[in-house]
């Protein structure tokens, strides 16, 4: 998914995006996400301690081969190749 965050006048963040996955409710199974972001978000509004933790999570993901380039497919959606997510 390609997305961006905006800060609202009320002070909270809202994400706007395109290309999210379509979930088949019959076969979908939940998974636990152990990392805040696998795709390189830098959350500058977080505390310095949380920024250090999130950087360590991204380094772990890279070490485990969980990071992979994202490509567009013929239908205009996104695909990843070789991700172990």
N, CA, C and O atoms as a CHARMM CRD file, in Angstrom:
* protein
*
  340
    1    1 UNK  N      0.84100  -1.17400   0.00000 PROA 1      0.00000
    2    1 UNK  CA     0.00000   0.00000   0.00000 PROA 1      0.00000
    3    1 UNK  C      0.88700   1.23800   0.00000 PROA 1      0.00000
    4    1 UNK  O      1.86100   1.30900   0.74900 PROA 1      0.00000
    5    2 UNK  N      0.55900   2.18500  -0.81400 PROA 2      0.00000
    6    2 UNK  CA     1.21700   3.47400  -0.82300 PROA 2      0.00000
    7    2 UNK  C      0.36100   4.40000   0.02400 PROA 2      0.00000
    8    2 UNK  O     -0.83300   4.55700  -0.23200 PROA 2      0.00000
    9    3 UNK  N      0.97000   5.01500   1.03800 PROA 3      0.00000
   10    3 UNK  CA     0.16800   5.85700   1.91600 PROA 3      0.00000
   11    3 UNK  C      0.98900   7.01000   2.45500 PROA 3      0.00000
   12    3 UNK  O      2.21400   7.03800   2.34500 PROA 3      0.00000
   13    4 UNK  N      0.28200   7.95300   3.03800 PROA 4      0.00000
   14    4 UNK  CA     0.94400   9.06700   3.71600 PROA 4      0.00000
   15    4 UNK  C      0.11100   9.44800   4.92500 PROA 4      0.00000
   16    4 UNK  O     -1.08700   9.16900   4.99100 PROA 4      0.00000
   17    5 UNK  N      0.75900  10.08300   5.86900 PROA 5      0.00000
   18    5 UNK  CA     0.10100  10.52900   7.09200 PROA 5      0.00000
   19    5 UNK  C     -0.04900  12.04200   7.06000 PROA 5      0.00000
   20    5 UNK  O      0.81900  12.75800   6.56100 PROA 5      0.00000
   21    6 UNK  N     -1.15600  12.51000   7.59600 PROA 6      0.00000
   22    6 UNK  CA    -1.40100  13.94400   7.76500 PROA 6      0.00000
   23    6 UNK  C     -1.80800  14.17500   9.20700 PROA 6      0.00000
   24    6 UNK  O     -2.47000  13.34000   9.82100 PROA 6      0.00000
   25    7 UNK  N     -1.40700  15.31100   9.73500 PROA 7      0.00000
   26    7 UNK  CA    -1.82300  15.67900  11.08600 PROA 7      0.00000
   27    7 UNK  C     -3.06500  16.54400  10.96600 PROA 7      0.00000
   28    7 UNK  O     -3.07600  17.53400  10.23500 PROA 7      0.00000
   29    8 UNK  N     -4.10000  16.16600  11.68000 PROA 8      0.00000
   30    8 UNK  CA    -5.35800  16.89400  11.61500 PROA 8      0.00000
   31    8 UNK  C     -5.29100  18.14100  12.49500 PROA 8      0.00000
   32    8 UNK  O     -4.41100  18.24800  13.34900 PROA 8      0.00000
   33    9 UNK  N     -6.21300  19.08200  12.29500 PROA 9      0.00000
   34    9 UNK  CA    -6.24700  20.25400  13.18300 PROA 9      0.00000
   35    9 UNK  C     -6.43400  19.85900  14.65200 PROA 9      0.00000
   36    9 UNK  O     -6.02900  20.59700  15.55100 PROA 9      0.00000
   37   10 UNK  N     -7.04500  18.69700  14.89400 PROA 10     0.00000
   38   10 UNK  CA    -7.23100  18.21800  16.26100 PROA 10     0.00000
   39   10 UNK  C     -5.97900  17.60000  16.86100 PROA 10     0.00000
   40   10 UNK  O     -5.95700  17.26300  18.04400 PROA 10     0.00000
   41   11 UNK  N     -4.92300  17.44800  16.04100 PROA 11     0.00000
   42   11 UNK  CA    -3.65300  16.97000  16.55900 PROA 11     0.00000
   43   11 UNK  C     -3.39300  15.48900  16.40800 PROA 11     0.00000
   44   11 UNK  O     -2.33400  15.02100  16.82400 PROA 11     0.00000
   45   12 UNK  N     -4.32700  14.71200  15.82100 PROA 12     0.00000
   46   12 UNK  CA    -4.05200  13.29400  15.63700 PROA 12     0.00000
   47   12 UNK  C     -3.69500  13.02400  14.17900 PROA 12     0.00000
   48   12 UNK  O     -3.98600  13.82900  13.29400 PROA 12     0.00000
   49   13 UNK  N     -3.06200  11.88200  13.94800 PROA 13     0.00000
   50   13 UNK  CA    -2.61900  11.52300  12.59600 PROA 13     0.00000
   51   13 UNK  C     -3.68200  10.68900  11.90400 PROA 13     0.00000
   52   13 UNK  O     -4.37100   9.88700  12.53400 PROA 13     0.00000
   53   14 UNK  N     -3.80400  10.88600  10.61100 PROA 14     0.00000
   54   14 UNK  CA    -4.69400  10.07300   9.79000 PROA 14     0.00000
   55   14 UNK  C     -3.88700   9.59200   8.58800 PROA 14     0.00000
   56   14 UNK  O     -3.13200  10.35700   7.98900 PROA 14     0.00000
   57   15 UNK  N     -4.05600   8.31500   8.24200 PROA 15     0.00000
   58   15 UNK  CA    -3.33500   7.74500   7.10600 PROA 15     0.00000
   59   15 UNK  C     -4.26900   7.65600   5.90800 PROA 15     0.00000
   60   15 UNK  O     -5.39600   7.17600   6.02100 PROA 15     0.00000
   61   16 UNK  N     -3.79400   8.11900   4.77000 PROA 16     0.00000
   62   16 UNK  CA    -4.51700   8.02200   3.51200 PROA 16     0.00000
   63   16 UNK  C     -3.68600   7.14000   2.59100 PROA 16     0.00000
   64   16 UNK  O     -2.47600   7.32900   2.47400 PROA 16     0.00000
   65   17 UNK  N     -4.33200   6.17600   1.93600 PROA 17     0.00000
   66   17 UNK  CA    -3.53700   5.26700   1.12500 PROA 17     0.00000
   67   17 UNK  C     -4.26700   4.73200  -0.08200 PROA 17     0.00000
   68   17 UNK  O     -5.47600   4.90300  -0.24200 PROA 17     0.00000
   69   18 UNK  N     -3.47500   4.06500  -0.94500 PROA 18     0.00000
   70   18 UNK  CA    -3.97300   3.43400  -2.16400 PROA 18     0.00000
   71   18 UNK  C     -3.27600   2.09300  -2.32500 PROA 18     0.00000
   72   18 UNK  O     -2.08800   1.96600  -2.02800 PROA 18     0.00000
   73   19 UNK  N     -4.00600   1.10200  -2.79200 PROA 19     0.00000
   74   19 UNK  CA    -3.39900  -0.18400  -3.11900 PROA 19     0.00000
   75   19 UNK  C     -3.36100  -1.16400  -1.96800 PROA 19     0.00000
   76   19 UNK  O     -2.53700  -2.07800  -1.96100 PROA 19     0.00000
   77   20 UNK  N     -4.23600  -0.99100  -0.99500 PROA 20     0.00000
   78   20 UNK  CA    -4.27500  -1.93200   0.12300 PROA 20     0.00000
   79   20 UNK  C     -4.72700  -3.31100  -0.32500 PROA 20     0.00000
   80   20 UNK  O     -5.33000  -3.47100  -1.38600 PROA 20     0.00000
   81   21 UNK  N     -4.42600  -4.29700   0.49600 PROA 21     0.00000
   82   21 UNK  CA    -4.81700  -5.66700   0.16300 PROA 21     0.00000
   83   21 UNK  C     -6.31300  -5.87600   0.34200 PROA 21     0.00000
   84   21 UNK  O     -6.91700  -5.34700   1.27500 PROA 21     0.00000
   85   22 UNK  N     -6.90000  -6.64500  -0.55100 PROA 22     0.00000
   86   22 UNK  CA    -8.28400  -7.06900  -0.41800 PROA 22     0.00000
   87   22 UNK  C     -8.28000  -8.35100   0.40800 PROA 22     0.00000
   88   22 UNK  O     -7.60300  -9.31600   0.05100 PROA 22     0.00000
   89   23 UNK  N     -9.01700  -8.36700   1.49000 PROA 23     0.00000
   90   23 UNK  CA    -9.02900  -9.50900   2.39600 PROA 23     0.00000
   91   23 UNK  C    -10.23100 -10.39600   2.09600 PROA 23     0.00000
   92   23 UNK  O    -11.36800  -9.92600   2.06400 PROA 23     0.00000
   93   24 UNK  N     -9.97100 -11.68000   1.87700 PROA 24     0.00000
   94   24 UNK  CA   -11.02700 -12.67200   1.71200 PROA 24     0.00000
   95   24 UNK  C    -11.46900 -13.11200   3.10500 PROA 24     0.00000
   96   24 UNK  O    -10.72900 -13.82100   3.78600 PROA 24     0.00000
   97   25 UNK  N    -12.63300 -12.71400   3.52800 PROA 25     0.00000
   98   25 UNK  CA   -13.09700 -12.99200   4.89400 PROA 25     0.00000
   99   25 UNK  C    -13.22300 -14.48800   5.18600 PROA 25     0.00000
  100   25 UNK  O    -13.15900 -14.89600   6.34500 PROA 25     0.00000
  101   26 UNK  N    -13.40000 -15.30200   4.15800 PROA 26     0.00000
  102   26 UNK  CA   -13.55300 -16.74600   4.35400 PROA 26     0.00000
  103   26 UNK  C    -12.22300 -17.43000   4.67300 PROA 26     0.00000
  104   26 UNK  O    -12.20000 -18.41000   5.41900 PROA 26     0.00000
  105   27 UNK  N    -11.12100 -16.93200   4.12400 PROA 27     0.00000
  106   27 UNK  CA    -9.84200 -17.62000   4.29300 PROA 27     0.00000
  107   27 UNK  C     -8.81500 -16.82700   5.10400 PROA 27     0.00000
  108   27 UNK  O     -7.73800 -17.34200   5.40200 PROA 27     0.00000
  109   28 UNK  N     -9.13000 -15.60500   5.45700 PROA 28     0.00000
  110   28 UNK  CA    -8.17700 -14.75600   6.16600 PROA 28     0.00000
  111   28 UNK  C     -7.91000 -15.27500   7.57300 PROA 28     0.00000
  112   28 UNK  O     -8.83100 -15.67000   8.28800 PROA 28     0.00000
  113   29 UNK  N     -6.64700 -15.26800   7.95700 PROA 29     0.00000
  114   29 UNK  CA    -6.26400 -15.62500   9.31500 PROA 29     0.00000
  115   29 UNK  C     -5.41500 -14.49500   9.87900 PROA 29     0.00000
  116   29 UNK  O     -4.50100 -14.01600   9.20800 PROA 29     0.00000
  117   30 UNK  N     -5.70300 -14.06600  11.09500 PROA 30     0.00000
  118   30 UNK  CA    -4.91800 -12.97400  11.67500 PROA 30     0.00000
  119   30 UNK  C     -3.48500 -13.40600  11.95800 PROA 30     0.00000
  120   30 UNK  O     -3.21400 -14.58200  12.20200 PROA 30     0.00000
  121   31 UNK  N     -2.58100 -12.44700  11.92100 PROA 31     0.00000
  122   31 UNK  CA    -1.18000 -12.67600  12.26300 PROA 31     0.00000
  123   31 UNK  C     -0.73900 -11.57300  13.21600 PROA 31     0.00000
  124   31 UNK  O     -1.28500 -10.47000  13.21000 PROA 31     0.00000
  125   32 UNK  N      0.24700 -11.88700  14.02500 PROA 32     0.00000
  126   32 UNK  CA     0.77900 -10.89700  14.95500 PROA 32     0.00000
  127   32 UNK  C      1.87900 -10.10000  14.26400 PROA 32     0.00000
  128   32 UNK  O      2.81100 -10.67700  13.70300 PROA 32     0.00000
  129   33 UNK  N      1.77200  -8.78900  14.30300 PROA 33     0.00000
  130   33 UNK  CA     2.80600  -7.91800  13.76600 PROA 33     0.00000
  131   33 UNK  C      3.74500  -7.56100  14.90900 PROA 33     0.00000
  132   33 UNK  O      3.32200  -6.96800  15.90100 PROA 33     0.00000
  133   34 UNK  N      4.98500  -7.91000  14.77700 PROA 34     0.00000
  134   34 UNK  CA     5.94100  -7.69100  15.85400 PROA 34     0.00000
  135   34 UNK  C      6.77500  -6.44200  15.64500 PROA 34     0.00000
  136   34 UNK  O      7.60500  -6.10300  16.48800 PROA 34     0.00000
  137   35 UNK  N      6.56900  -5.76700  14.55400 PROA 35     0.00000
  138   35 UNK  CA     7.38200  -4.60100  14.21900 PROA 35     0.00000
  139   35 UNK  C      6.45200  -3.46100  13.83900 PROA 35     0.00000
  140   35 UNK  O      5.50100  -3.66100  13.08300 PROA 35     0.00000
  141   36 UNK  N      6.71600  -2.26800  14.35700 PROA 36     0.00000
  142   36 UNK  CA     5.87200  -1.11300  14.04700 PROA 36     0.00000
  143   36 UNK  C      5.80200  -0.84200  12.55300 PROA 36     0.00000
  144   36 UNK  O      4.73300  -0.52200  12.03400 PROA 36     0.00000
  145   37 UNK  N      6.91800  -0.96500  11.85700 PROA 37     0.00000
  146   37 UNK  CA     6.93700  -0.68500  10.43300 PROA 37     0.00000
  147   37 UNK  C      8.05000  -1.48200   9.77900 PROA 37     0.00000
  148   37 UNK  O      9.20900  -1.39200  10.18300 PROA 37     0.00000
  149   38 UNK  N      7.69800  -2.25600   8.77700 PROA 38     0.00000
  150   38 UNK  CA     8.71700  -2.96500   8.02200 PROA 38     0.00000
  151   38 UNK  C      9.19700  -2.14400   6.83800 PROA 38     0.00000
  152   38 UNK  O     10.11900  -2.56300   6.13800 PROA 38     0.00000
  153   39 UNK  N      8.60900  -1.01000   6.60000 PROA 39     0.00000
  154   39 UNK  CA     8.87300  -0.29700   5.35300 PROA 39     0.00000
  155   39 UNK  C      9.57700   1.03700   5.54900 PROA 39     0.00000
  156   39 UNK  O      9.57400   1.86500   4.63900 PROA 39     0.00000
  157   40 UNK  N     10.17500   1.26500   6.69800 PROA 40     0.00000
  158   40 UNK  CA    11.05200   2.40400   6.84000 PROA 40     0.00000
  159   40 UNK  C     10.45400   3.68000   7.38700 PROA 40     0.00000
  160   40 UNK  O     11.09700   4.72700   7.31700 PROA 40     0.00000
  161   41 UNK  N      9.25100   3.63600   7.92900 PROA 41     0.00000
  162   41 UNK  CA     8.69600   4.84600   8.52300 PROA 41     0.00000
  163   41 UNK  C      9.59300   5.32500   9.66100 PROA 41     0.00000
  164   41 UNK  O     10.01200   4.53100  10.50200 PROA 41     0.00000
  165   42 UNK  N      9.87900   6.59200   9.68600 PROA 42     0.00000
  166   42 UNK  CA    10.57500   7.20600  10.81400 PROA 42     0.00000
  167   42 UNK  C      9.54200   8.04500  11.55100 PROA 42     0.00000
  168   42 UNK  O      9.05000   9.03900  11.01600 PROA 42     0.00000
  169   43 UNK  N      9.22300   7.66200  12.73700 PROA 43     0.00000
  170   43 UNK  CA     8.19900   8.37400  13.51200 PROA 43     0.00000
  171   43 UNK  C      8.86700   9.43700  14.38800 PROA 43     0.00000
  172   43 UNK  O      9.17500   9.19900  15.55700 PROA 43     0.00000
  173   44 UNK  N      9.08000  10.59900  13.80100 PROA 44     0.00000
  174   44 UNK  CA     9.80500  11.66200  14.48700 PROA 44     0.00000
  175   44 UNK  C      9.05300  12.20100  15.70200 PROA 44     0.00000
  176   44 UNK  O      9.65900  12.83400  16.56700 PROA 44     0.00000
  177   45 UNK  N      7.75300  11.96300  15.78100 PROA 45     0.00000
  178   45 UNK  CA     6.97000  12.45300  16.90800 PROA 45     0.00000
  179   45 UNK  C      7.08800  11.54200  18.13400 PROA 45     0.00000
  180   45 UNK  O      6.66600  11.91600  19.22800 PROA 45     0.00000
  181   46 UNK  N      7.66300  10.34200  17.95300 PROA 46     0.00000
  182   46 UNK  CA     7.82600   9.41100  19.07400 PROA 46     0.00000
  183   46 UNK  C      8.91500   9.88900  20.03300 PROA 46     0.00000
  184   46 UNK  O      9.75200  10.72000  19.68000 PROA 46     0.00000
  185   47 UNK  N      8.88700   9.35400  21.24200 PROA 47     0.00000
  186   47 UNK  CA     9.93800   9.66400  22.20700 PROA 47     0.00000
  187   47 UNK  C     11.25700   9.08000  21.70800 PROA 47     0.00000
  188   47 UNK  O     11.24700   8.12800  20.92700 PROA 47     0.00000
  189   48 UNK  N     12.37800   9.62500  22.13800 PROA 48     0.00000
  190   48 UNK  CA    13.67000   9.06900  21.72300 PROA 48     0.00000
  191   48 UNK  C     13.80500   7.57500  22.06400 PROA 48     0.00000
  192   48 UNK  O     14.37200   6.82000  21.27500 PROA 48     0.00000
  193   49 UNK  N     13.29600   7.14200  23.21800 PROA 49     0.00000
  194   49 UNK  CA    13.35700   5.71800  23.58200 PROA 49     0.00000
  195   49 UNK  C     12.58600   4.85400  22.59200 PROA 49     0.00000
  196   49 UNK  O     13.07000   3.80000  22.18000 PROA 49     0.00000
  197   50 UNK  N     11.38800   5.29200  22.20600 PROA 50     0.00000
  198   50 UNK  CA    10.59500   4.52600  21.24000 PROA 50     0.00000
  199   50 UNK  C     11.24600   4.51300  19.86800 PROA 50     0.00000
  200   50 UNK  O     11.16800   3.51100  19.15800 PROA 50     0.00000
  201   51 UNK  N     11.89100   5.61400  19.48300 PROA 51     0.00000
  202   51 UNK  CA    12.58400   5.64600  18.19900 PROA 51     0.00000
  203   51 UNK  C     13.71900   4.62400  18.17500 PROA 51     0.00000
  204   51 UNK  O     13.93200   3.95900  17.16100 PROA 51     0.00000
  205   52 UNK  N     14.44600   4.49600  19.28300 PROA 52     0.00000
  206   52 UNK  CA    15.52800   3.50300  19.36800 PROA 52     0.00000
  207   52 UNK  C     14.95400   2.09600  19.25100 PROA 52     0.00000
  208   52 UNK  O     15.50900   1.26400  18.53400 PROA 52     0.00000
  209   53 UNK  N     13.84500   1.81500  19.94700 PROA 53     0.00000
  210   53 UNK  CA    13.20500   0.48600  19.88600 PROA 53     0.00000
  211   53 UNK  C     12.73800   0.16700  18.46400 PROA 53     0.00000
  212   53 UNK  O     12.92000  -0.95000  17.98000 PROA 53     0.00000
  213   54 UNK  N     12.13800   1.15100  17.80200 PROA 54     0.00000
  214   54 UNK  CA    11.63000   0.91900  16.45500 PROA 54     0.00000
  215   54 UNK  C     12.76900   0.69800  15.46000 PROA 54     0.00000
  216   54 UNK  O     12.64900  -0.12800  14.55600 PROA 54     0.00000
  217   55 UNK  N     13.87400   1.43200  15.62000 PROA 55     0.00000
  218   55 UNK  CA    15.03600   1.20900  14.76100 PROA 55     0.00000
  219   55 UNK  C     15.57700  -0.20100  14.94300 PROA 55     0.00000
  220   55 UNK  O     15.95500  -0.85700  13.97200 PROA 55     0.00000
  221   56 UNK  N     15.61400  -0.67100  16.19800 PROA 56     0.00000
  222   56 UNK  CA    16.09300  -2.03400  16.47400 PROA 56     0.00000
  223   56 UNK  C     15.16900  -3.06600  15.82600 PROA 56     0.00000
  224   56 UNK  O     15.64700  -4.07600  15.30900 PROA 56     0.00000
  225   57 UNK  N     13.84800  -2.83000  15.84400 PROA 57     0.00000
  226   57 UNK  CA    12.90900  -3.74000  15.19300 PROA 57     0.00000
  227   57 UNK  C     13.16500  -3.79200  13.68900 PROA 57     0.00000
  228   57 UNK  O     13.13000  -4.86700  13.09100 PROA 57     0.00000
  229   58 UNK  N     13.42000  -2.64000  13.07500 PROA 58     0.00000
  230   58 UNK  CA    13.69300  -2.61800  11.63200 PROA 58     0.00000
  231   58 UNK  C     15.00000  -3.34200  11.30600 PROA 58     0.00000
  232   58 UNK  O     15.09300  -4.04200  10.29800 PROA 58     0.00000
  233   59 UNK  N     16.00000  -3.17100  12.15600 PROA 59     0.00000
  234   59 UNK  CA    17.26800  -3.88000  11.94500 PROA 59     0.00000
  235   59 UNK  C     17.06400  -5.38700  12.06200 PROA 59     0.00000
  236   59 UNK  O     17.63900  -6.15600  11.29300 PROA 59     0.00000
  237   60 UNK  N     16.24300  -5.80600  13.02500 PROA 60     0.00000
  238   60 UNK  CA    15.93300  -7.23500  13.17600 PROA 60     0.00000
  239   60 UNK  C     15.21700  -7.74700  11.92400 PROA 60     0.00000
  240   60 UNK  O     15.54000  -8.82100  11.41700 PROA 60     0.00000
  241   61 UNK  N     14.25500  -6.98500  11.43400 PROA 61     0.00000
  242   61 UNK  CA    13.51700  -7.39000  10.22800 PROA 61     0.00000
  243   61 UNK  C     14.47300  -7.54200   9.04700 PROA 61     0.00000
  244   61 UNK  O     14.36300  -8.49200   8.27200 PROA 61     0.00000
  245   62 UNK  N     15.40700  -6.60700   8.91100 PROA 62     0.00000
  246   62 UNK  CA    16.37100  -6.68800   7.80600 PROA 62     0.00000
  247   62 UNK  C     17.26300  -7.91300   7.95800 PROA 62     0.00000
  248   62 UNK  O     17.52600  -8.61500   6.98200 PROA 62     0.00000
  249   63 UNK  N     17.72700  -8.17100   9.17000 PROA 63     0.00000
  250   63 UNK  CA    18.59000  -9.32300   9.43200 PROA 63     0.00000
  251   63 UNK  C     17.87900 -10.63300   9.11600 PROA 63     0.00000
  252   63 UNK  O     18.49600 -11.57300   8.61600 PROA 63     0.00000
  253   64 UNK  N     16.57800 -10.69500   9.40800 PROA 64     0.00000
  254   64 UNK  CA    15.79100 -11.90900   9.17500 PROA 64     0.00000
  255   64 UNK  C     15.27200 -12.01200   7.74300 PROA 64     0.00000
  256   64 UNK  O     14.56200 -12.96100   7.40700 PROA 64     0.00000
  257   65 UNK  N     15.62000 -11.04900   6.90400 PROA 65     0.00000
  258   65 UNK  CA    15.18200 -11.10200   5.50600 PROA 65     0.00000
  259   65 UNK  C     13.73100 -10.75200   5.30300 PROA 65     0.00000
  260   65 UNK  O     13.13100 -11.17200   4.31400 PROA 65     0.00000
  261   66 UNK  N     13.14700  -9.99300   6.21200 PROA 66     0.00000
  262   66 UNK  CA    11.73200  -9.63800   6.10900 PROA 66     0.00000
  263   66 UNK  C     11.48000  -8.38300   5.28400 PROA 66     0.00000
  264   66 UNK  O     10.33000  -8.06700   4.98000 PROA 66     0.00000
  265   67 UNK  N     12.52200  -7.67100   4.92300 PROA 67     0.00000
  266   67 UNK  CA    12.35900  -6.46500   4.12000 PROA 67     0.00000
  267   67 UNK  C     12.58300  -6.81400   2.65500 PROA 67     0.00000
  268   67 UNK  O     13.50000  -7.56600   2.32700 PROA 67     0.00000
  269   68 UNK  N     11.77000  -6.28600   1.79900 PROA 68     0.00000
  270   68 UNK  CA    11.88100  -6.57600   0.37600 PROA 68     0.00000
  271   68 UNK  C     11.34200  -5.39300  -0.41300 PROA 68     0.00000
  272   68 UNK  O     10.44600  -4.69600   0.06300 PROA 68     0.00000
  273   69 UNK  N     11.86600  -5.15500  -1.60100 PROA 69     0.00000
  274   69 UNK  CA    11.31600  -4.06500  -2.42300 PROA 69     0.00000
  275   69 UNK  C      9.84500  -4.32800  -2.76500 PROA 69     0.00000
  276   69 UNK  O      9.41300  -5.47600  -2.87200 PROA 69     0.00000
  277   70 UNK  N      9.11100  -3.27100  -2.92700 PROA 70     0.00000
  278   70 UNK  CA     7.70600  -3.36000  -3.31400 PROA 70     0.00000
  279   70 UNK  C      7.59500  -2.95500  -4.77200 PROA 70     0.00000
  280   70 UNK  O      8.18900  -1.96200  -5.19400 PROA 70     0.00000
  281   71 UNK  N      6.82800  -3.72800  -5.54800 PROA 71     0.00000
  282   71 UNK  CA     6.64700  -3.45200  -6.97400 PROA 71     0.00000
  283   71 UNK  C      5.16300  -3.34900  -7.27600 PROA 71     0.00000
  284   71 UNK  O      4.33400  -3.88700  -6.54100 PROA 71     0.00000
  285   72 UNK  N      4.83000  -2.66300  -8.34800 PROA 72     0.00000
  286   72 UNK  CA     3.44200  -2.63300  -8.80100 PROA 72     0.00000
  287   72 UNK  C      3.20100  -3.80200  -9.74500 PROA 72     0.00000
  288   72 UNK  O      4.11100  -4.23300 -10.45300 PROA 72     0.00000
  289   73 UNK  N      1.98200  -4.31300  -9.75400 PROA 73     0.00000
  290   73 UNK  CA     1.63800  -5.39700 -10.67500 PROA 73     0.00000
  291   73 UNK  C      0.79500  -4.85600 -11.82900 PROA 73     0.00000
  292   73 UNK  O      0.49500  -3.66300 -11.88900 PROA 73     0.00000
  293   74 UNK  N      0.42200  -5.75100 -12.73900 PROA 74     0.00000
  294   74 UNK  CA    -0.32500  -5.34500 -13.93000 PROA 74     0.00000
  295   74 UNK  C     -1.67800  -4.74200 -13.59200 PROA 74     0.00000
  296   74 UNK  O     -2.19900  -3.92500 -14.35200 PROA 74     0.00000
  297   75 UNK  N     -2.25300  -5.13300 -12.46300 PROA 75     0.00000
  298   75 UNK  CA    -3.57500  -4.64300 -12.08000 PROA 75     0.00000
  299   75 UNK  C     -3.49400  -3.31300 -11.33500 PROA 75     0.00000
  300   75 UNK  O     -4.52100  -2.76900 -10.92800 PROA 75     0.00000
  301   76 UNK  N     -2.27200  -2.78100 -11.15400 PROA 76     0.00000
  302   76 UNK  CA    -2.12300  -1.52000 -10.44900 PROA 76     0.00000
  303   76 UNK  C     -1.99000  -1.66700  -8.95500 PROA 76     0.00000
  304   76 UNK  O     -1.96600  -0.66600  -8.23800 PROA 76     0.00000
  305   77 UNK  N     -1.90400  -2.89100  -8.46500 PROA 77     0.00000
  306   77 UNK  CA    -1.70800  -3.12800  -7.03700 PROA 77     0.00000
  307   77 UNK  C     -0.23900  -3.27200  -6.71400 PROA 77     0.00000
  308   77 UNK  O      0.61300  -3.02200  -7.56600 PROA 77     0.00000
  309   78 UNK  N      0.06500  -3.66800  -5.50400 PROA 78     0.00000
  310   78 UNK  CA     1.43700  -3.82900  -5.06400 PROA 78     0.00000
  311   78 UNK  C      1.73000  -5.29100  -4.78100 PROA 78     0.00000
  312   78 UNK  O      0.86200  -6.03100  -4.31700 PROA 78     0.00000
  313   79 UNK  N      2.95700  -5.70100  -5.06300 PROA 79     0.00000
  314   79 UNK  CA     3.41800  -7.05100  -4.75100 PROA 79     0.00000
  315   79 UNK  C      4.79200  -6.94900  -4.12100 PROA 79     0.00000
  316   79 UNK  O      5.53100  -5.99700  -4.36900 PROA 79     0.00000
  317   80 UNK  N      5.12900  -7.93400  -3.30700 PROA 80     0.00000
  318   80 UNK  CA     6.48100  -8.03400  -2.76500 PROA 80     0.00000
  319   80 UNK  C      7.04000  -9.37700  -3.21700 PROA 80     0.00000
  320   80 UNK  O      6.29500 -10.33700  -3.41200 PROA 80     0.00000
  321   81 UNK  N      8.31600  -9.43100  -3.37700 PROA 81     0.00000
  322   81 UNK  CA     8.96500 -10.65300  -3.83100 PROA 81     0.00000
  323   81 UNK  C      9.94400 -11.11900  -2.76100 PROA 81     0.00000
  324   81 UNK  O     10.88700 -10.40700  -2.41700 PROA 81     0.00000
  325   82 UNK  N      9.71600 -12.30700  -2.24300 PROA 82     0.00000
  326   82 UNK  CA    10.65800 -12.89400  -1.31100 PROA 82     0.00000
  327   82 UNK  C     10.52800 -12.47000   0.13300 PROA 82     0.00000
  328   82 UNK  O     11.38900 -12.81300   0.94400 PROA 82     0.00000
  329   83 UNK  N      9.48600 -11.73700   0.49000 PROA 83     0.00000
  330   83 UNK  CA     9.33300 -11.32200   1.88600 PROA 83     0.00000
  331   83 UNK  C      8.90700 -12.50800   2.73900 PROA 83     0.00000
  332   83 UNK  O      8.10400 -13.34100   2.31900 PROA 83     0.00000
  333   84 UNK  N      9.45000 -12.56700   3.92000 PROA 84     0.00000
  334   84 UNK  CA     9.10100 -13.64000   4.85600 PROA 84     0.00000
  335   84 UNK  C      8.12800 -13.14900   5.91300 PROA 84     0.00000
  336   84 UNK  O      8.19400 -13.56700   7.06900 PROA 84     0.00000
  337   85 UNK  N      7.23400 -12.27100   5.52200 PROA 85     0.00000
  338   85 UNK  CA     6.30200 -11.67500   6.48100 PROA 85     0.00000
  339   85 UNK  C      5.18700 -12.64500   6.80800 PROA 85     0.00000
  340   85 UNK  O      4.30100 -12.32400   7.60000 PROA 85     0.00000
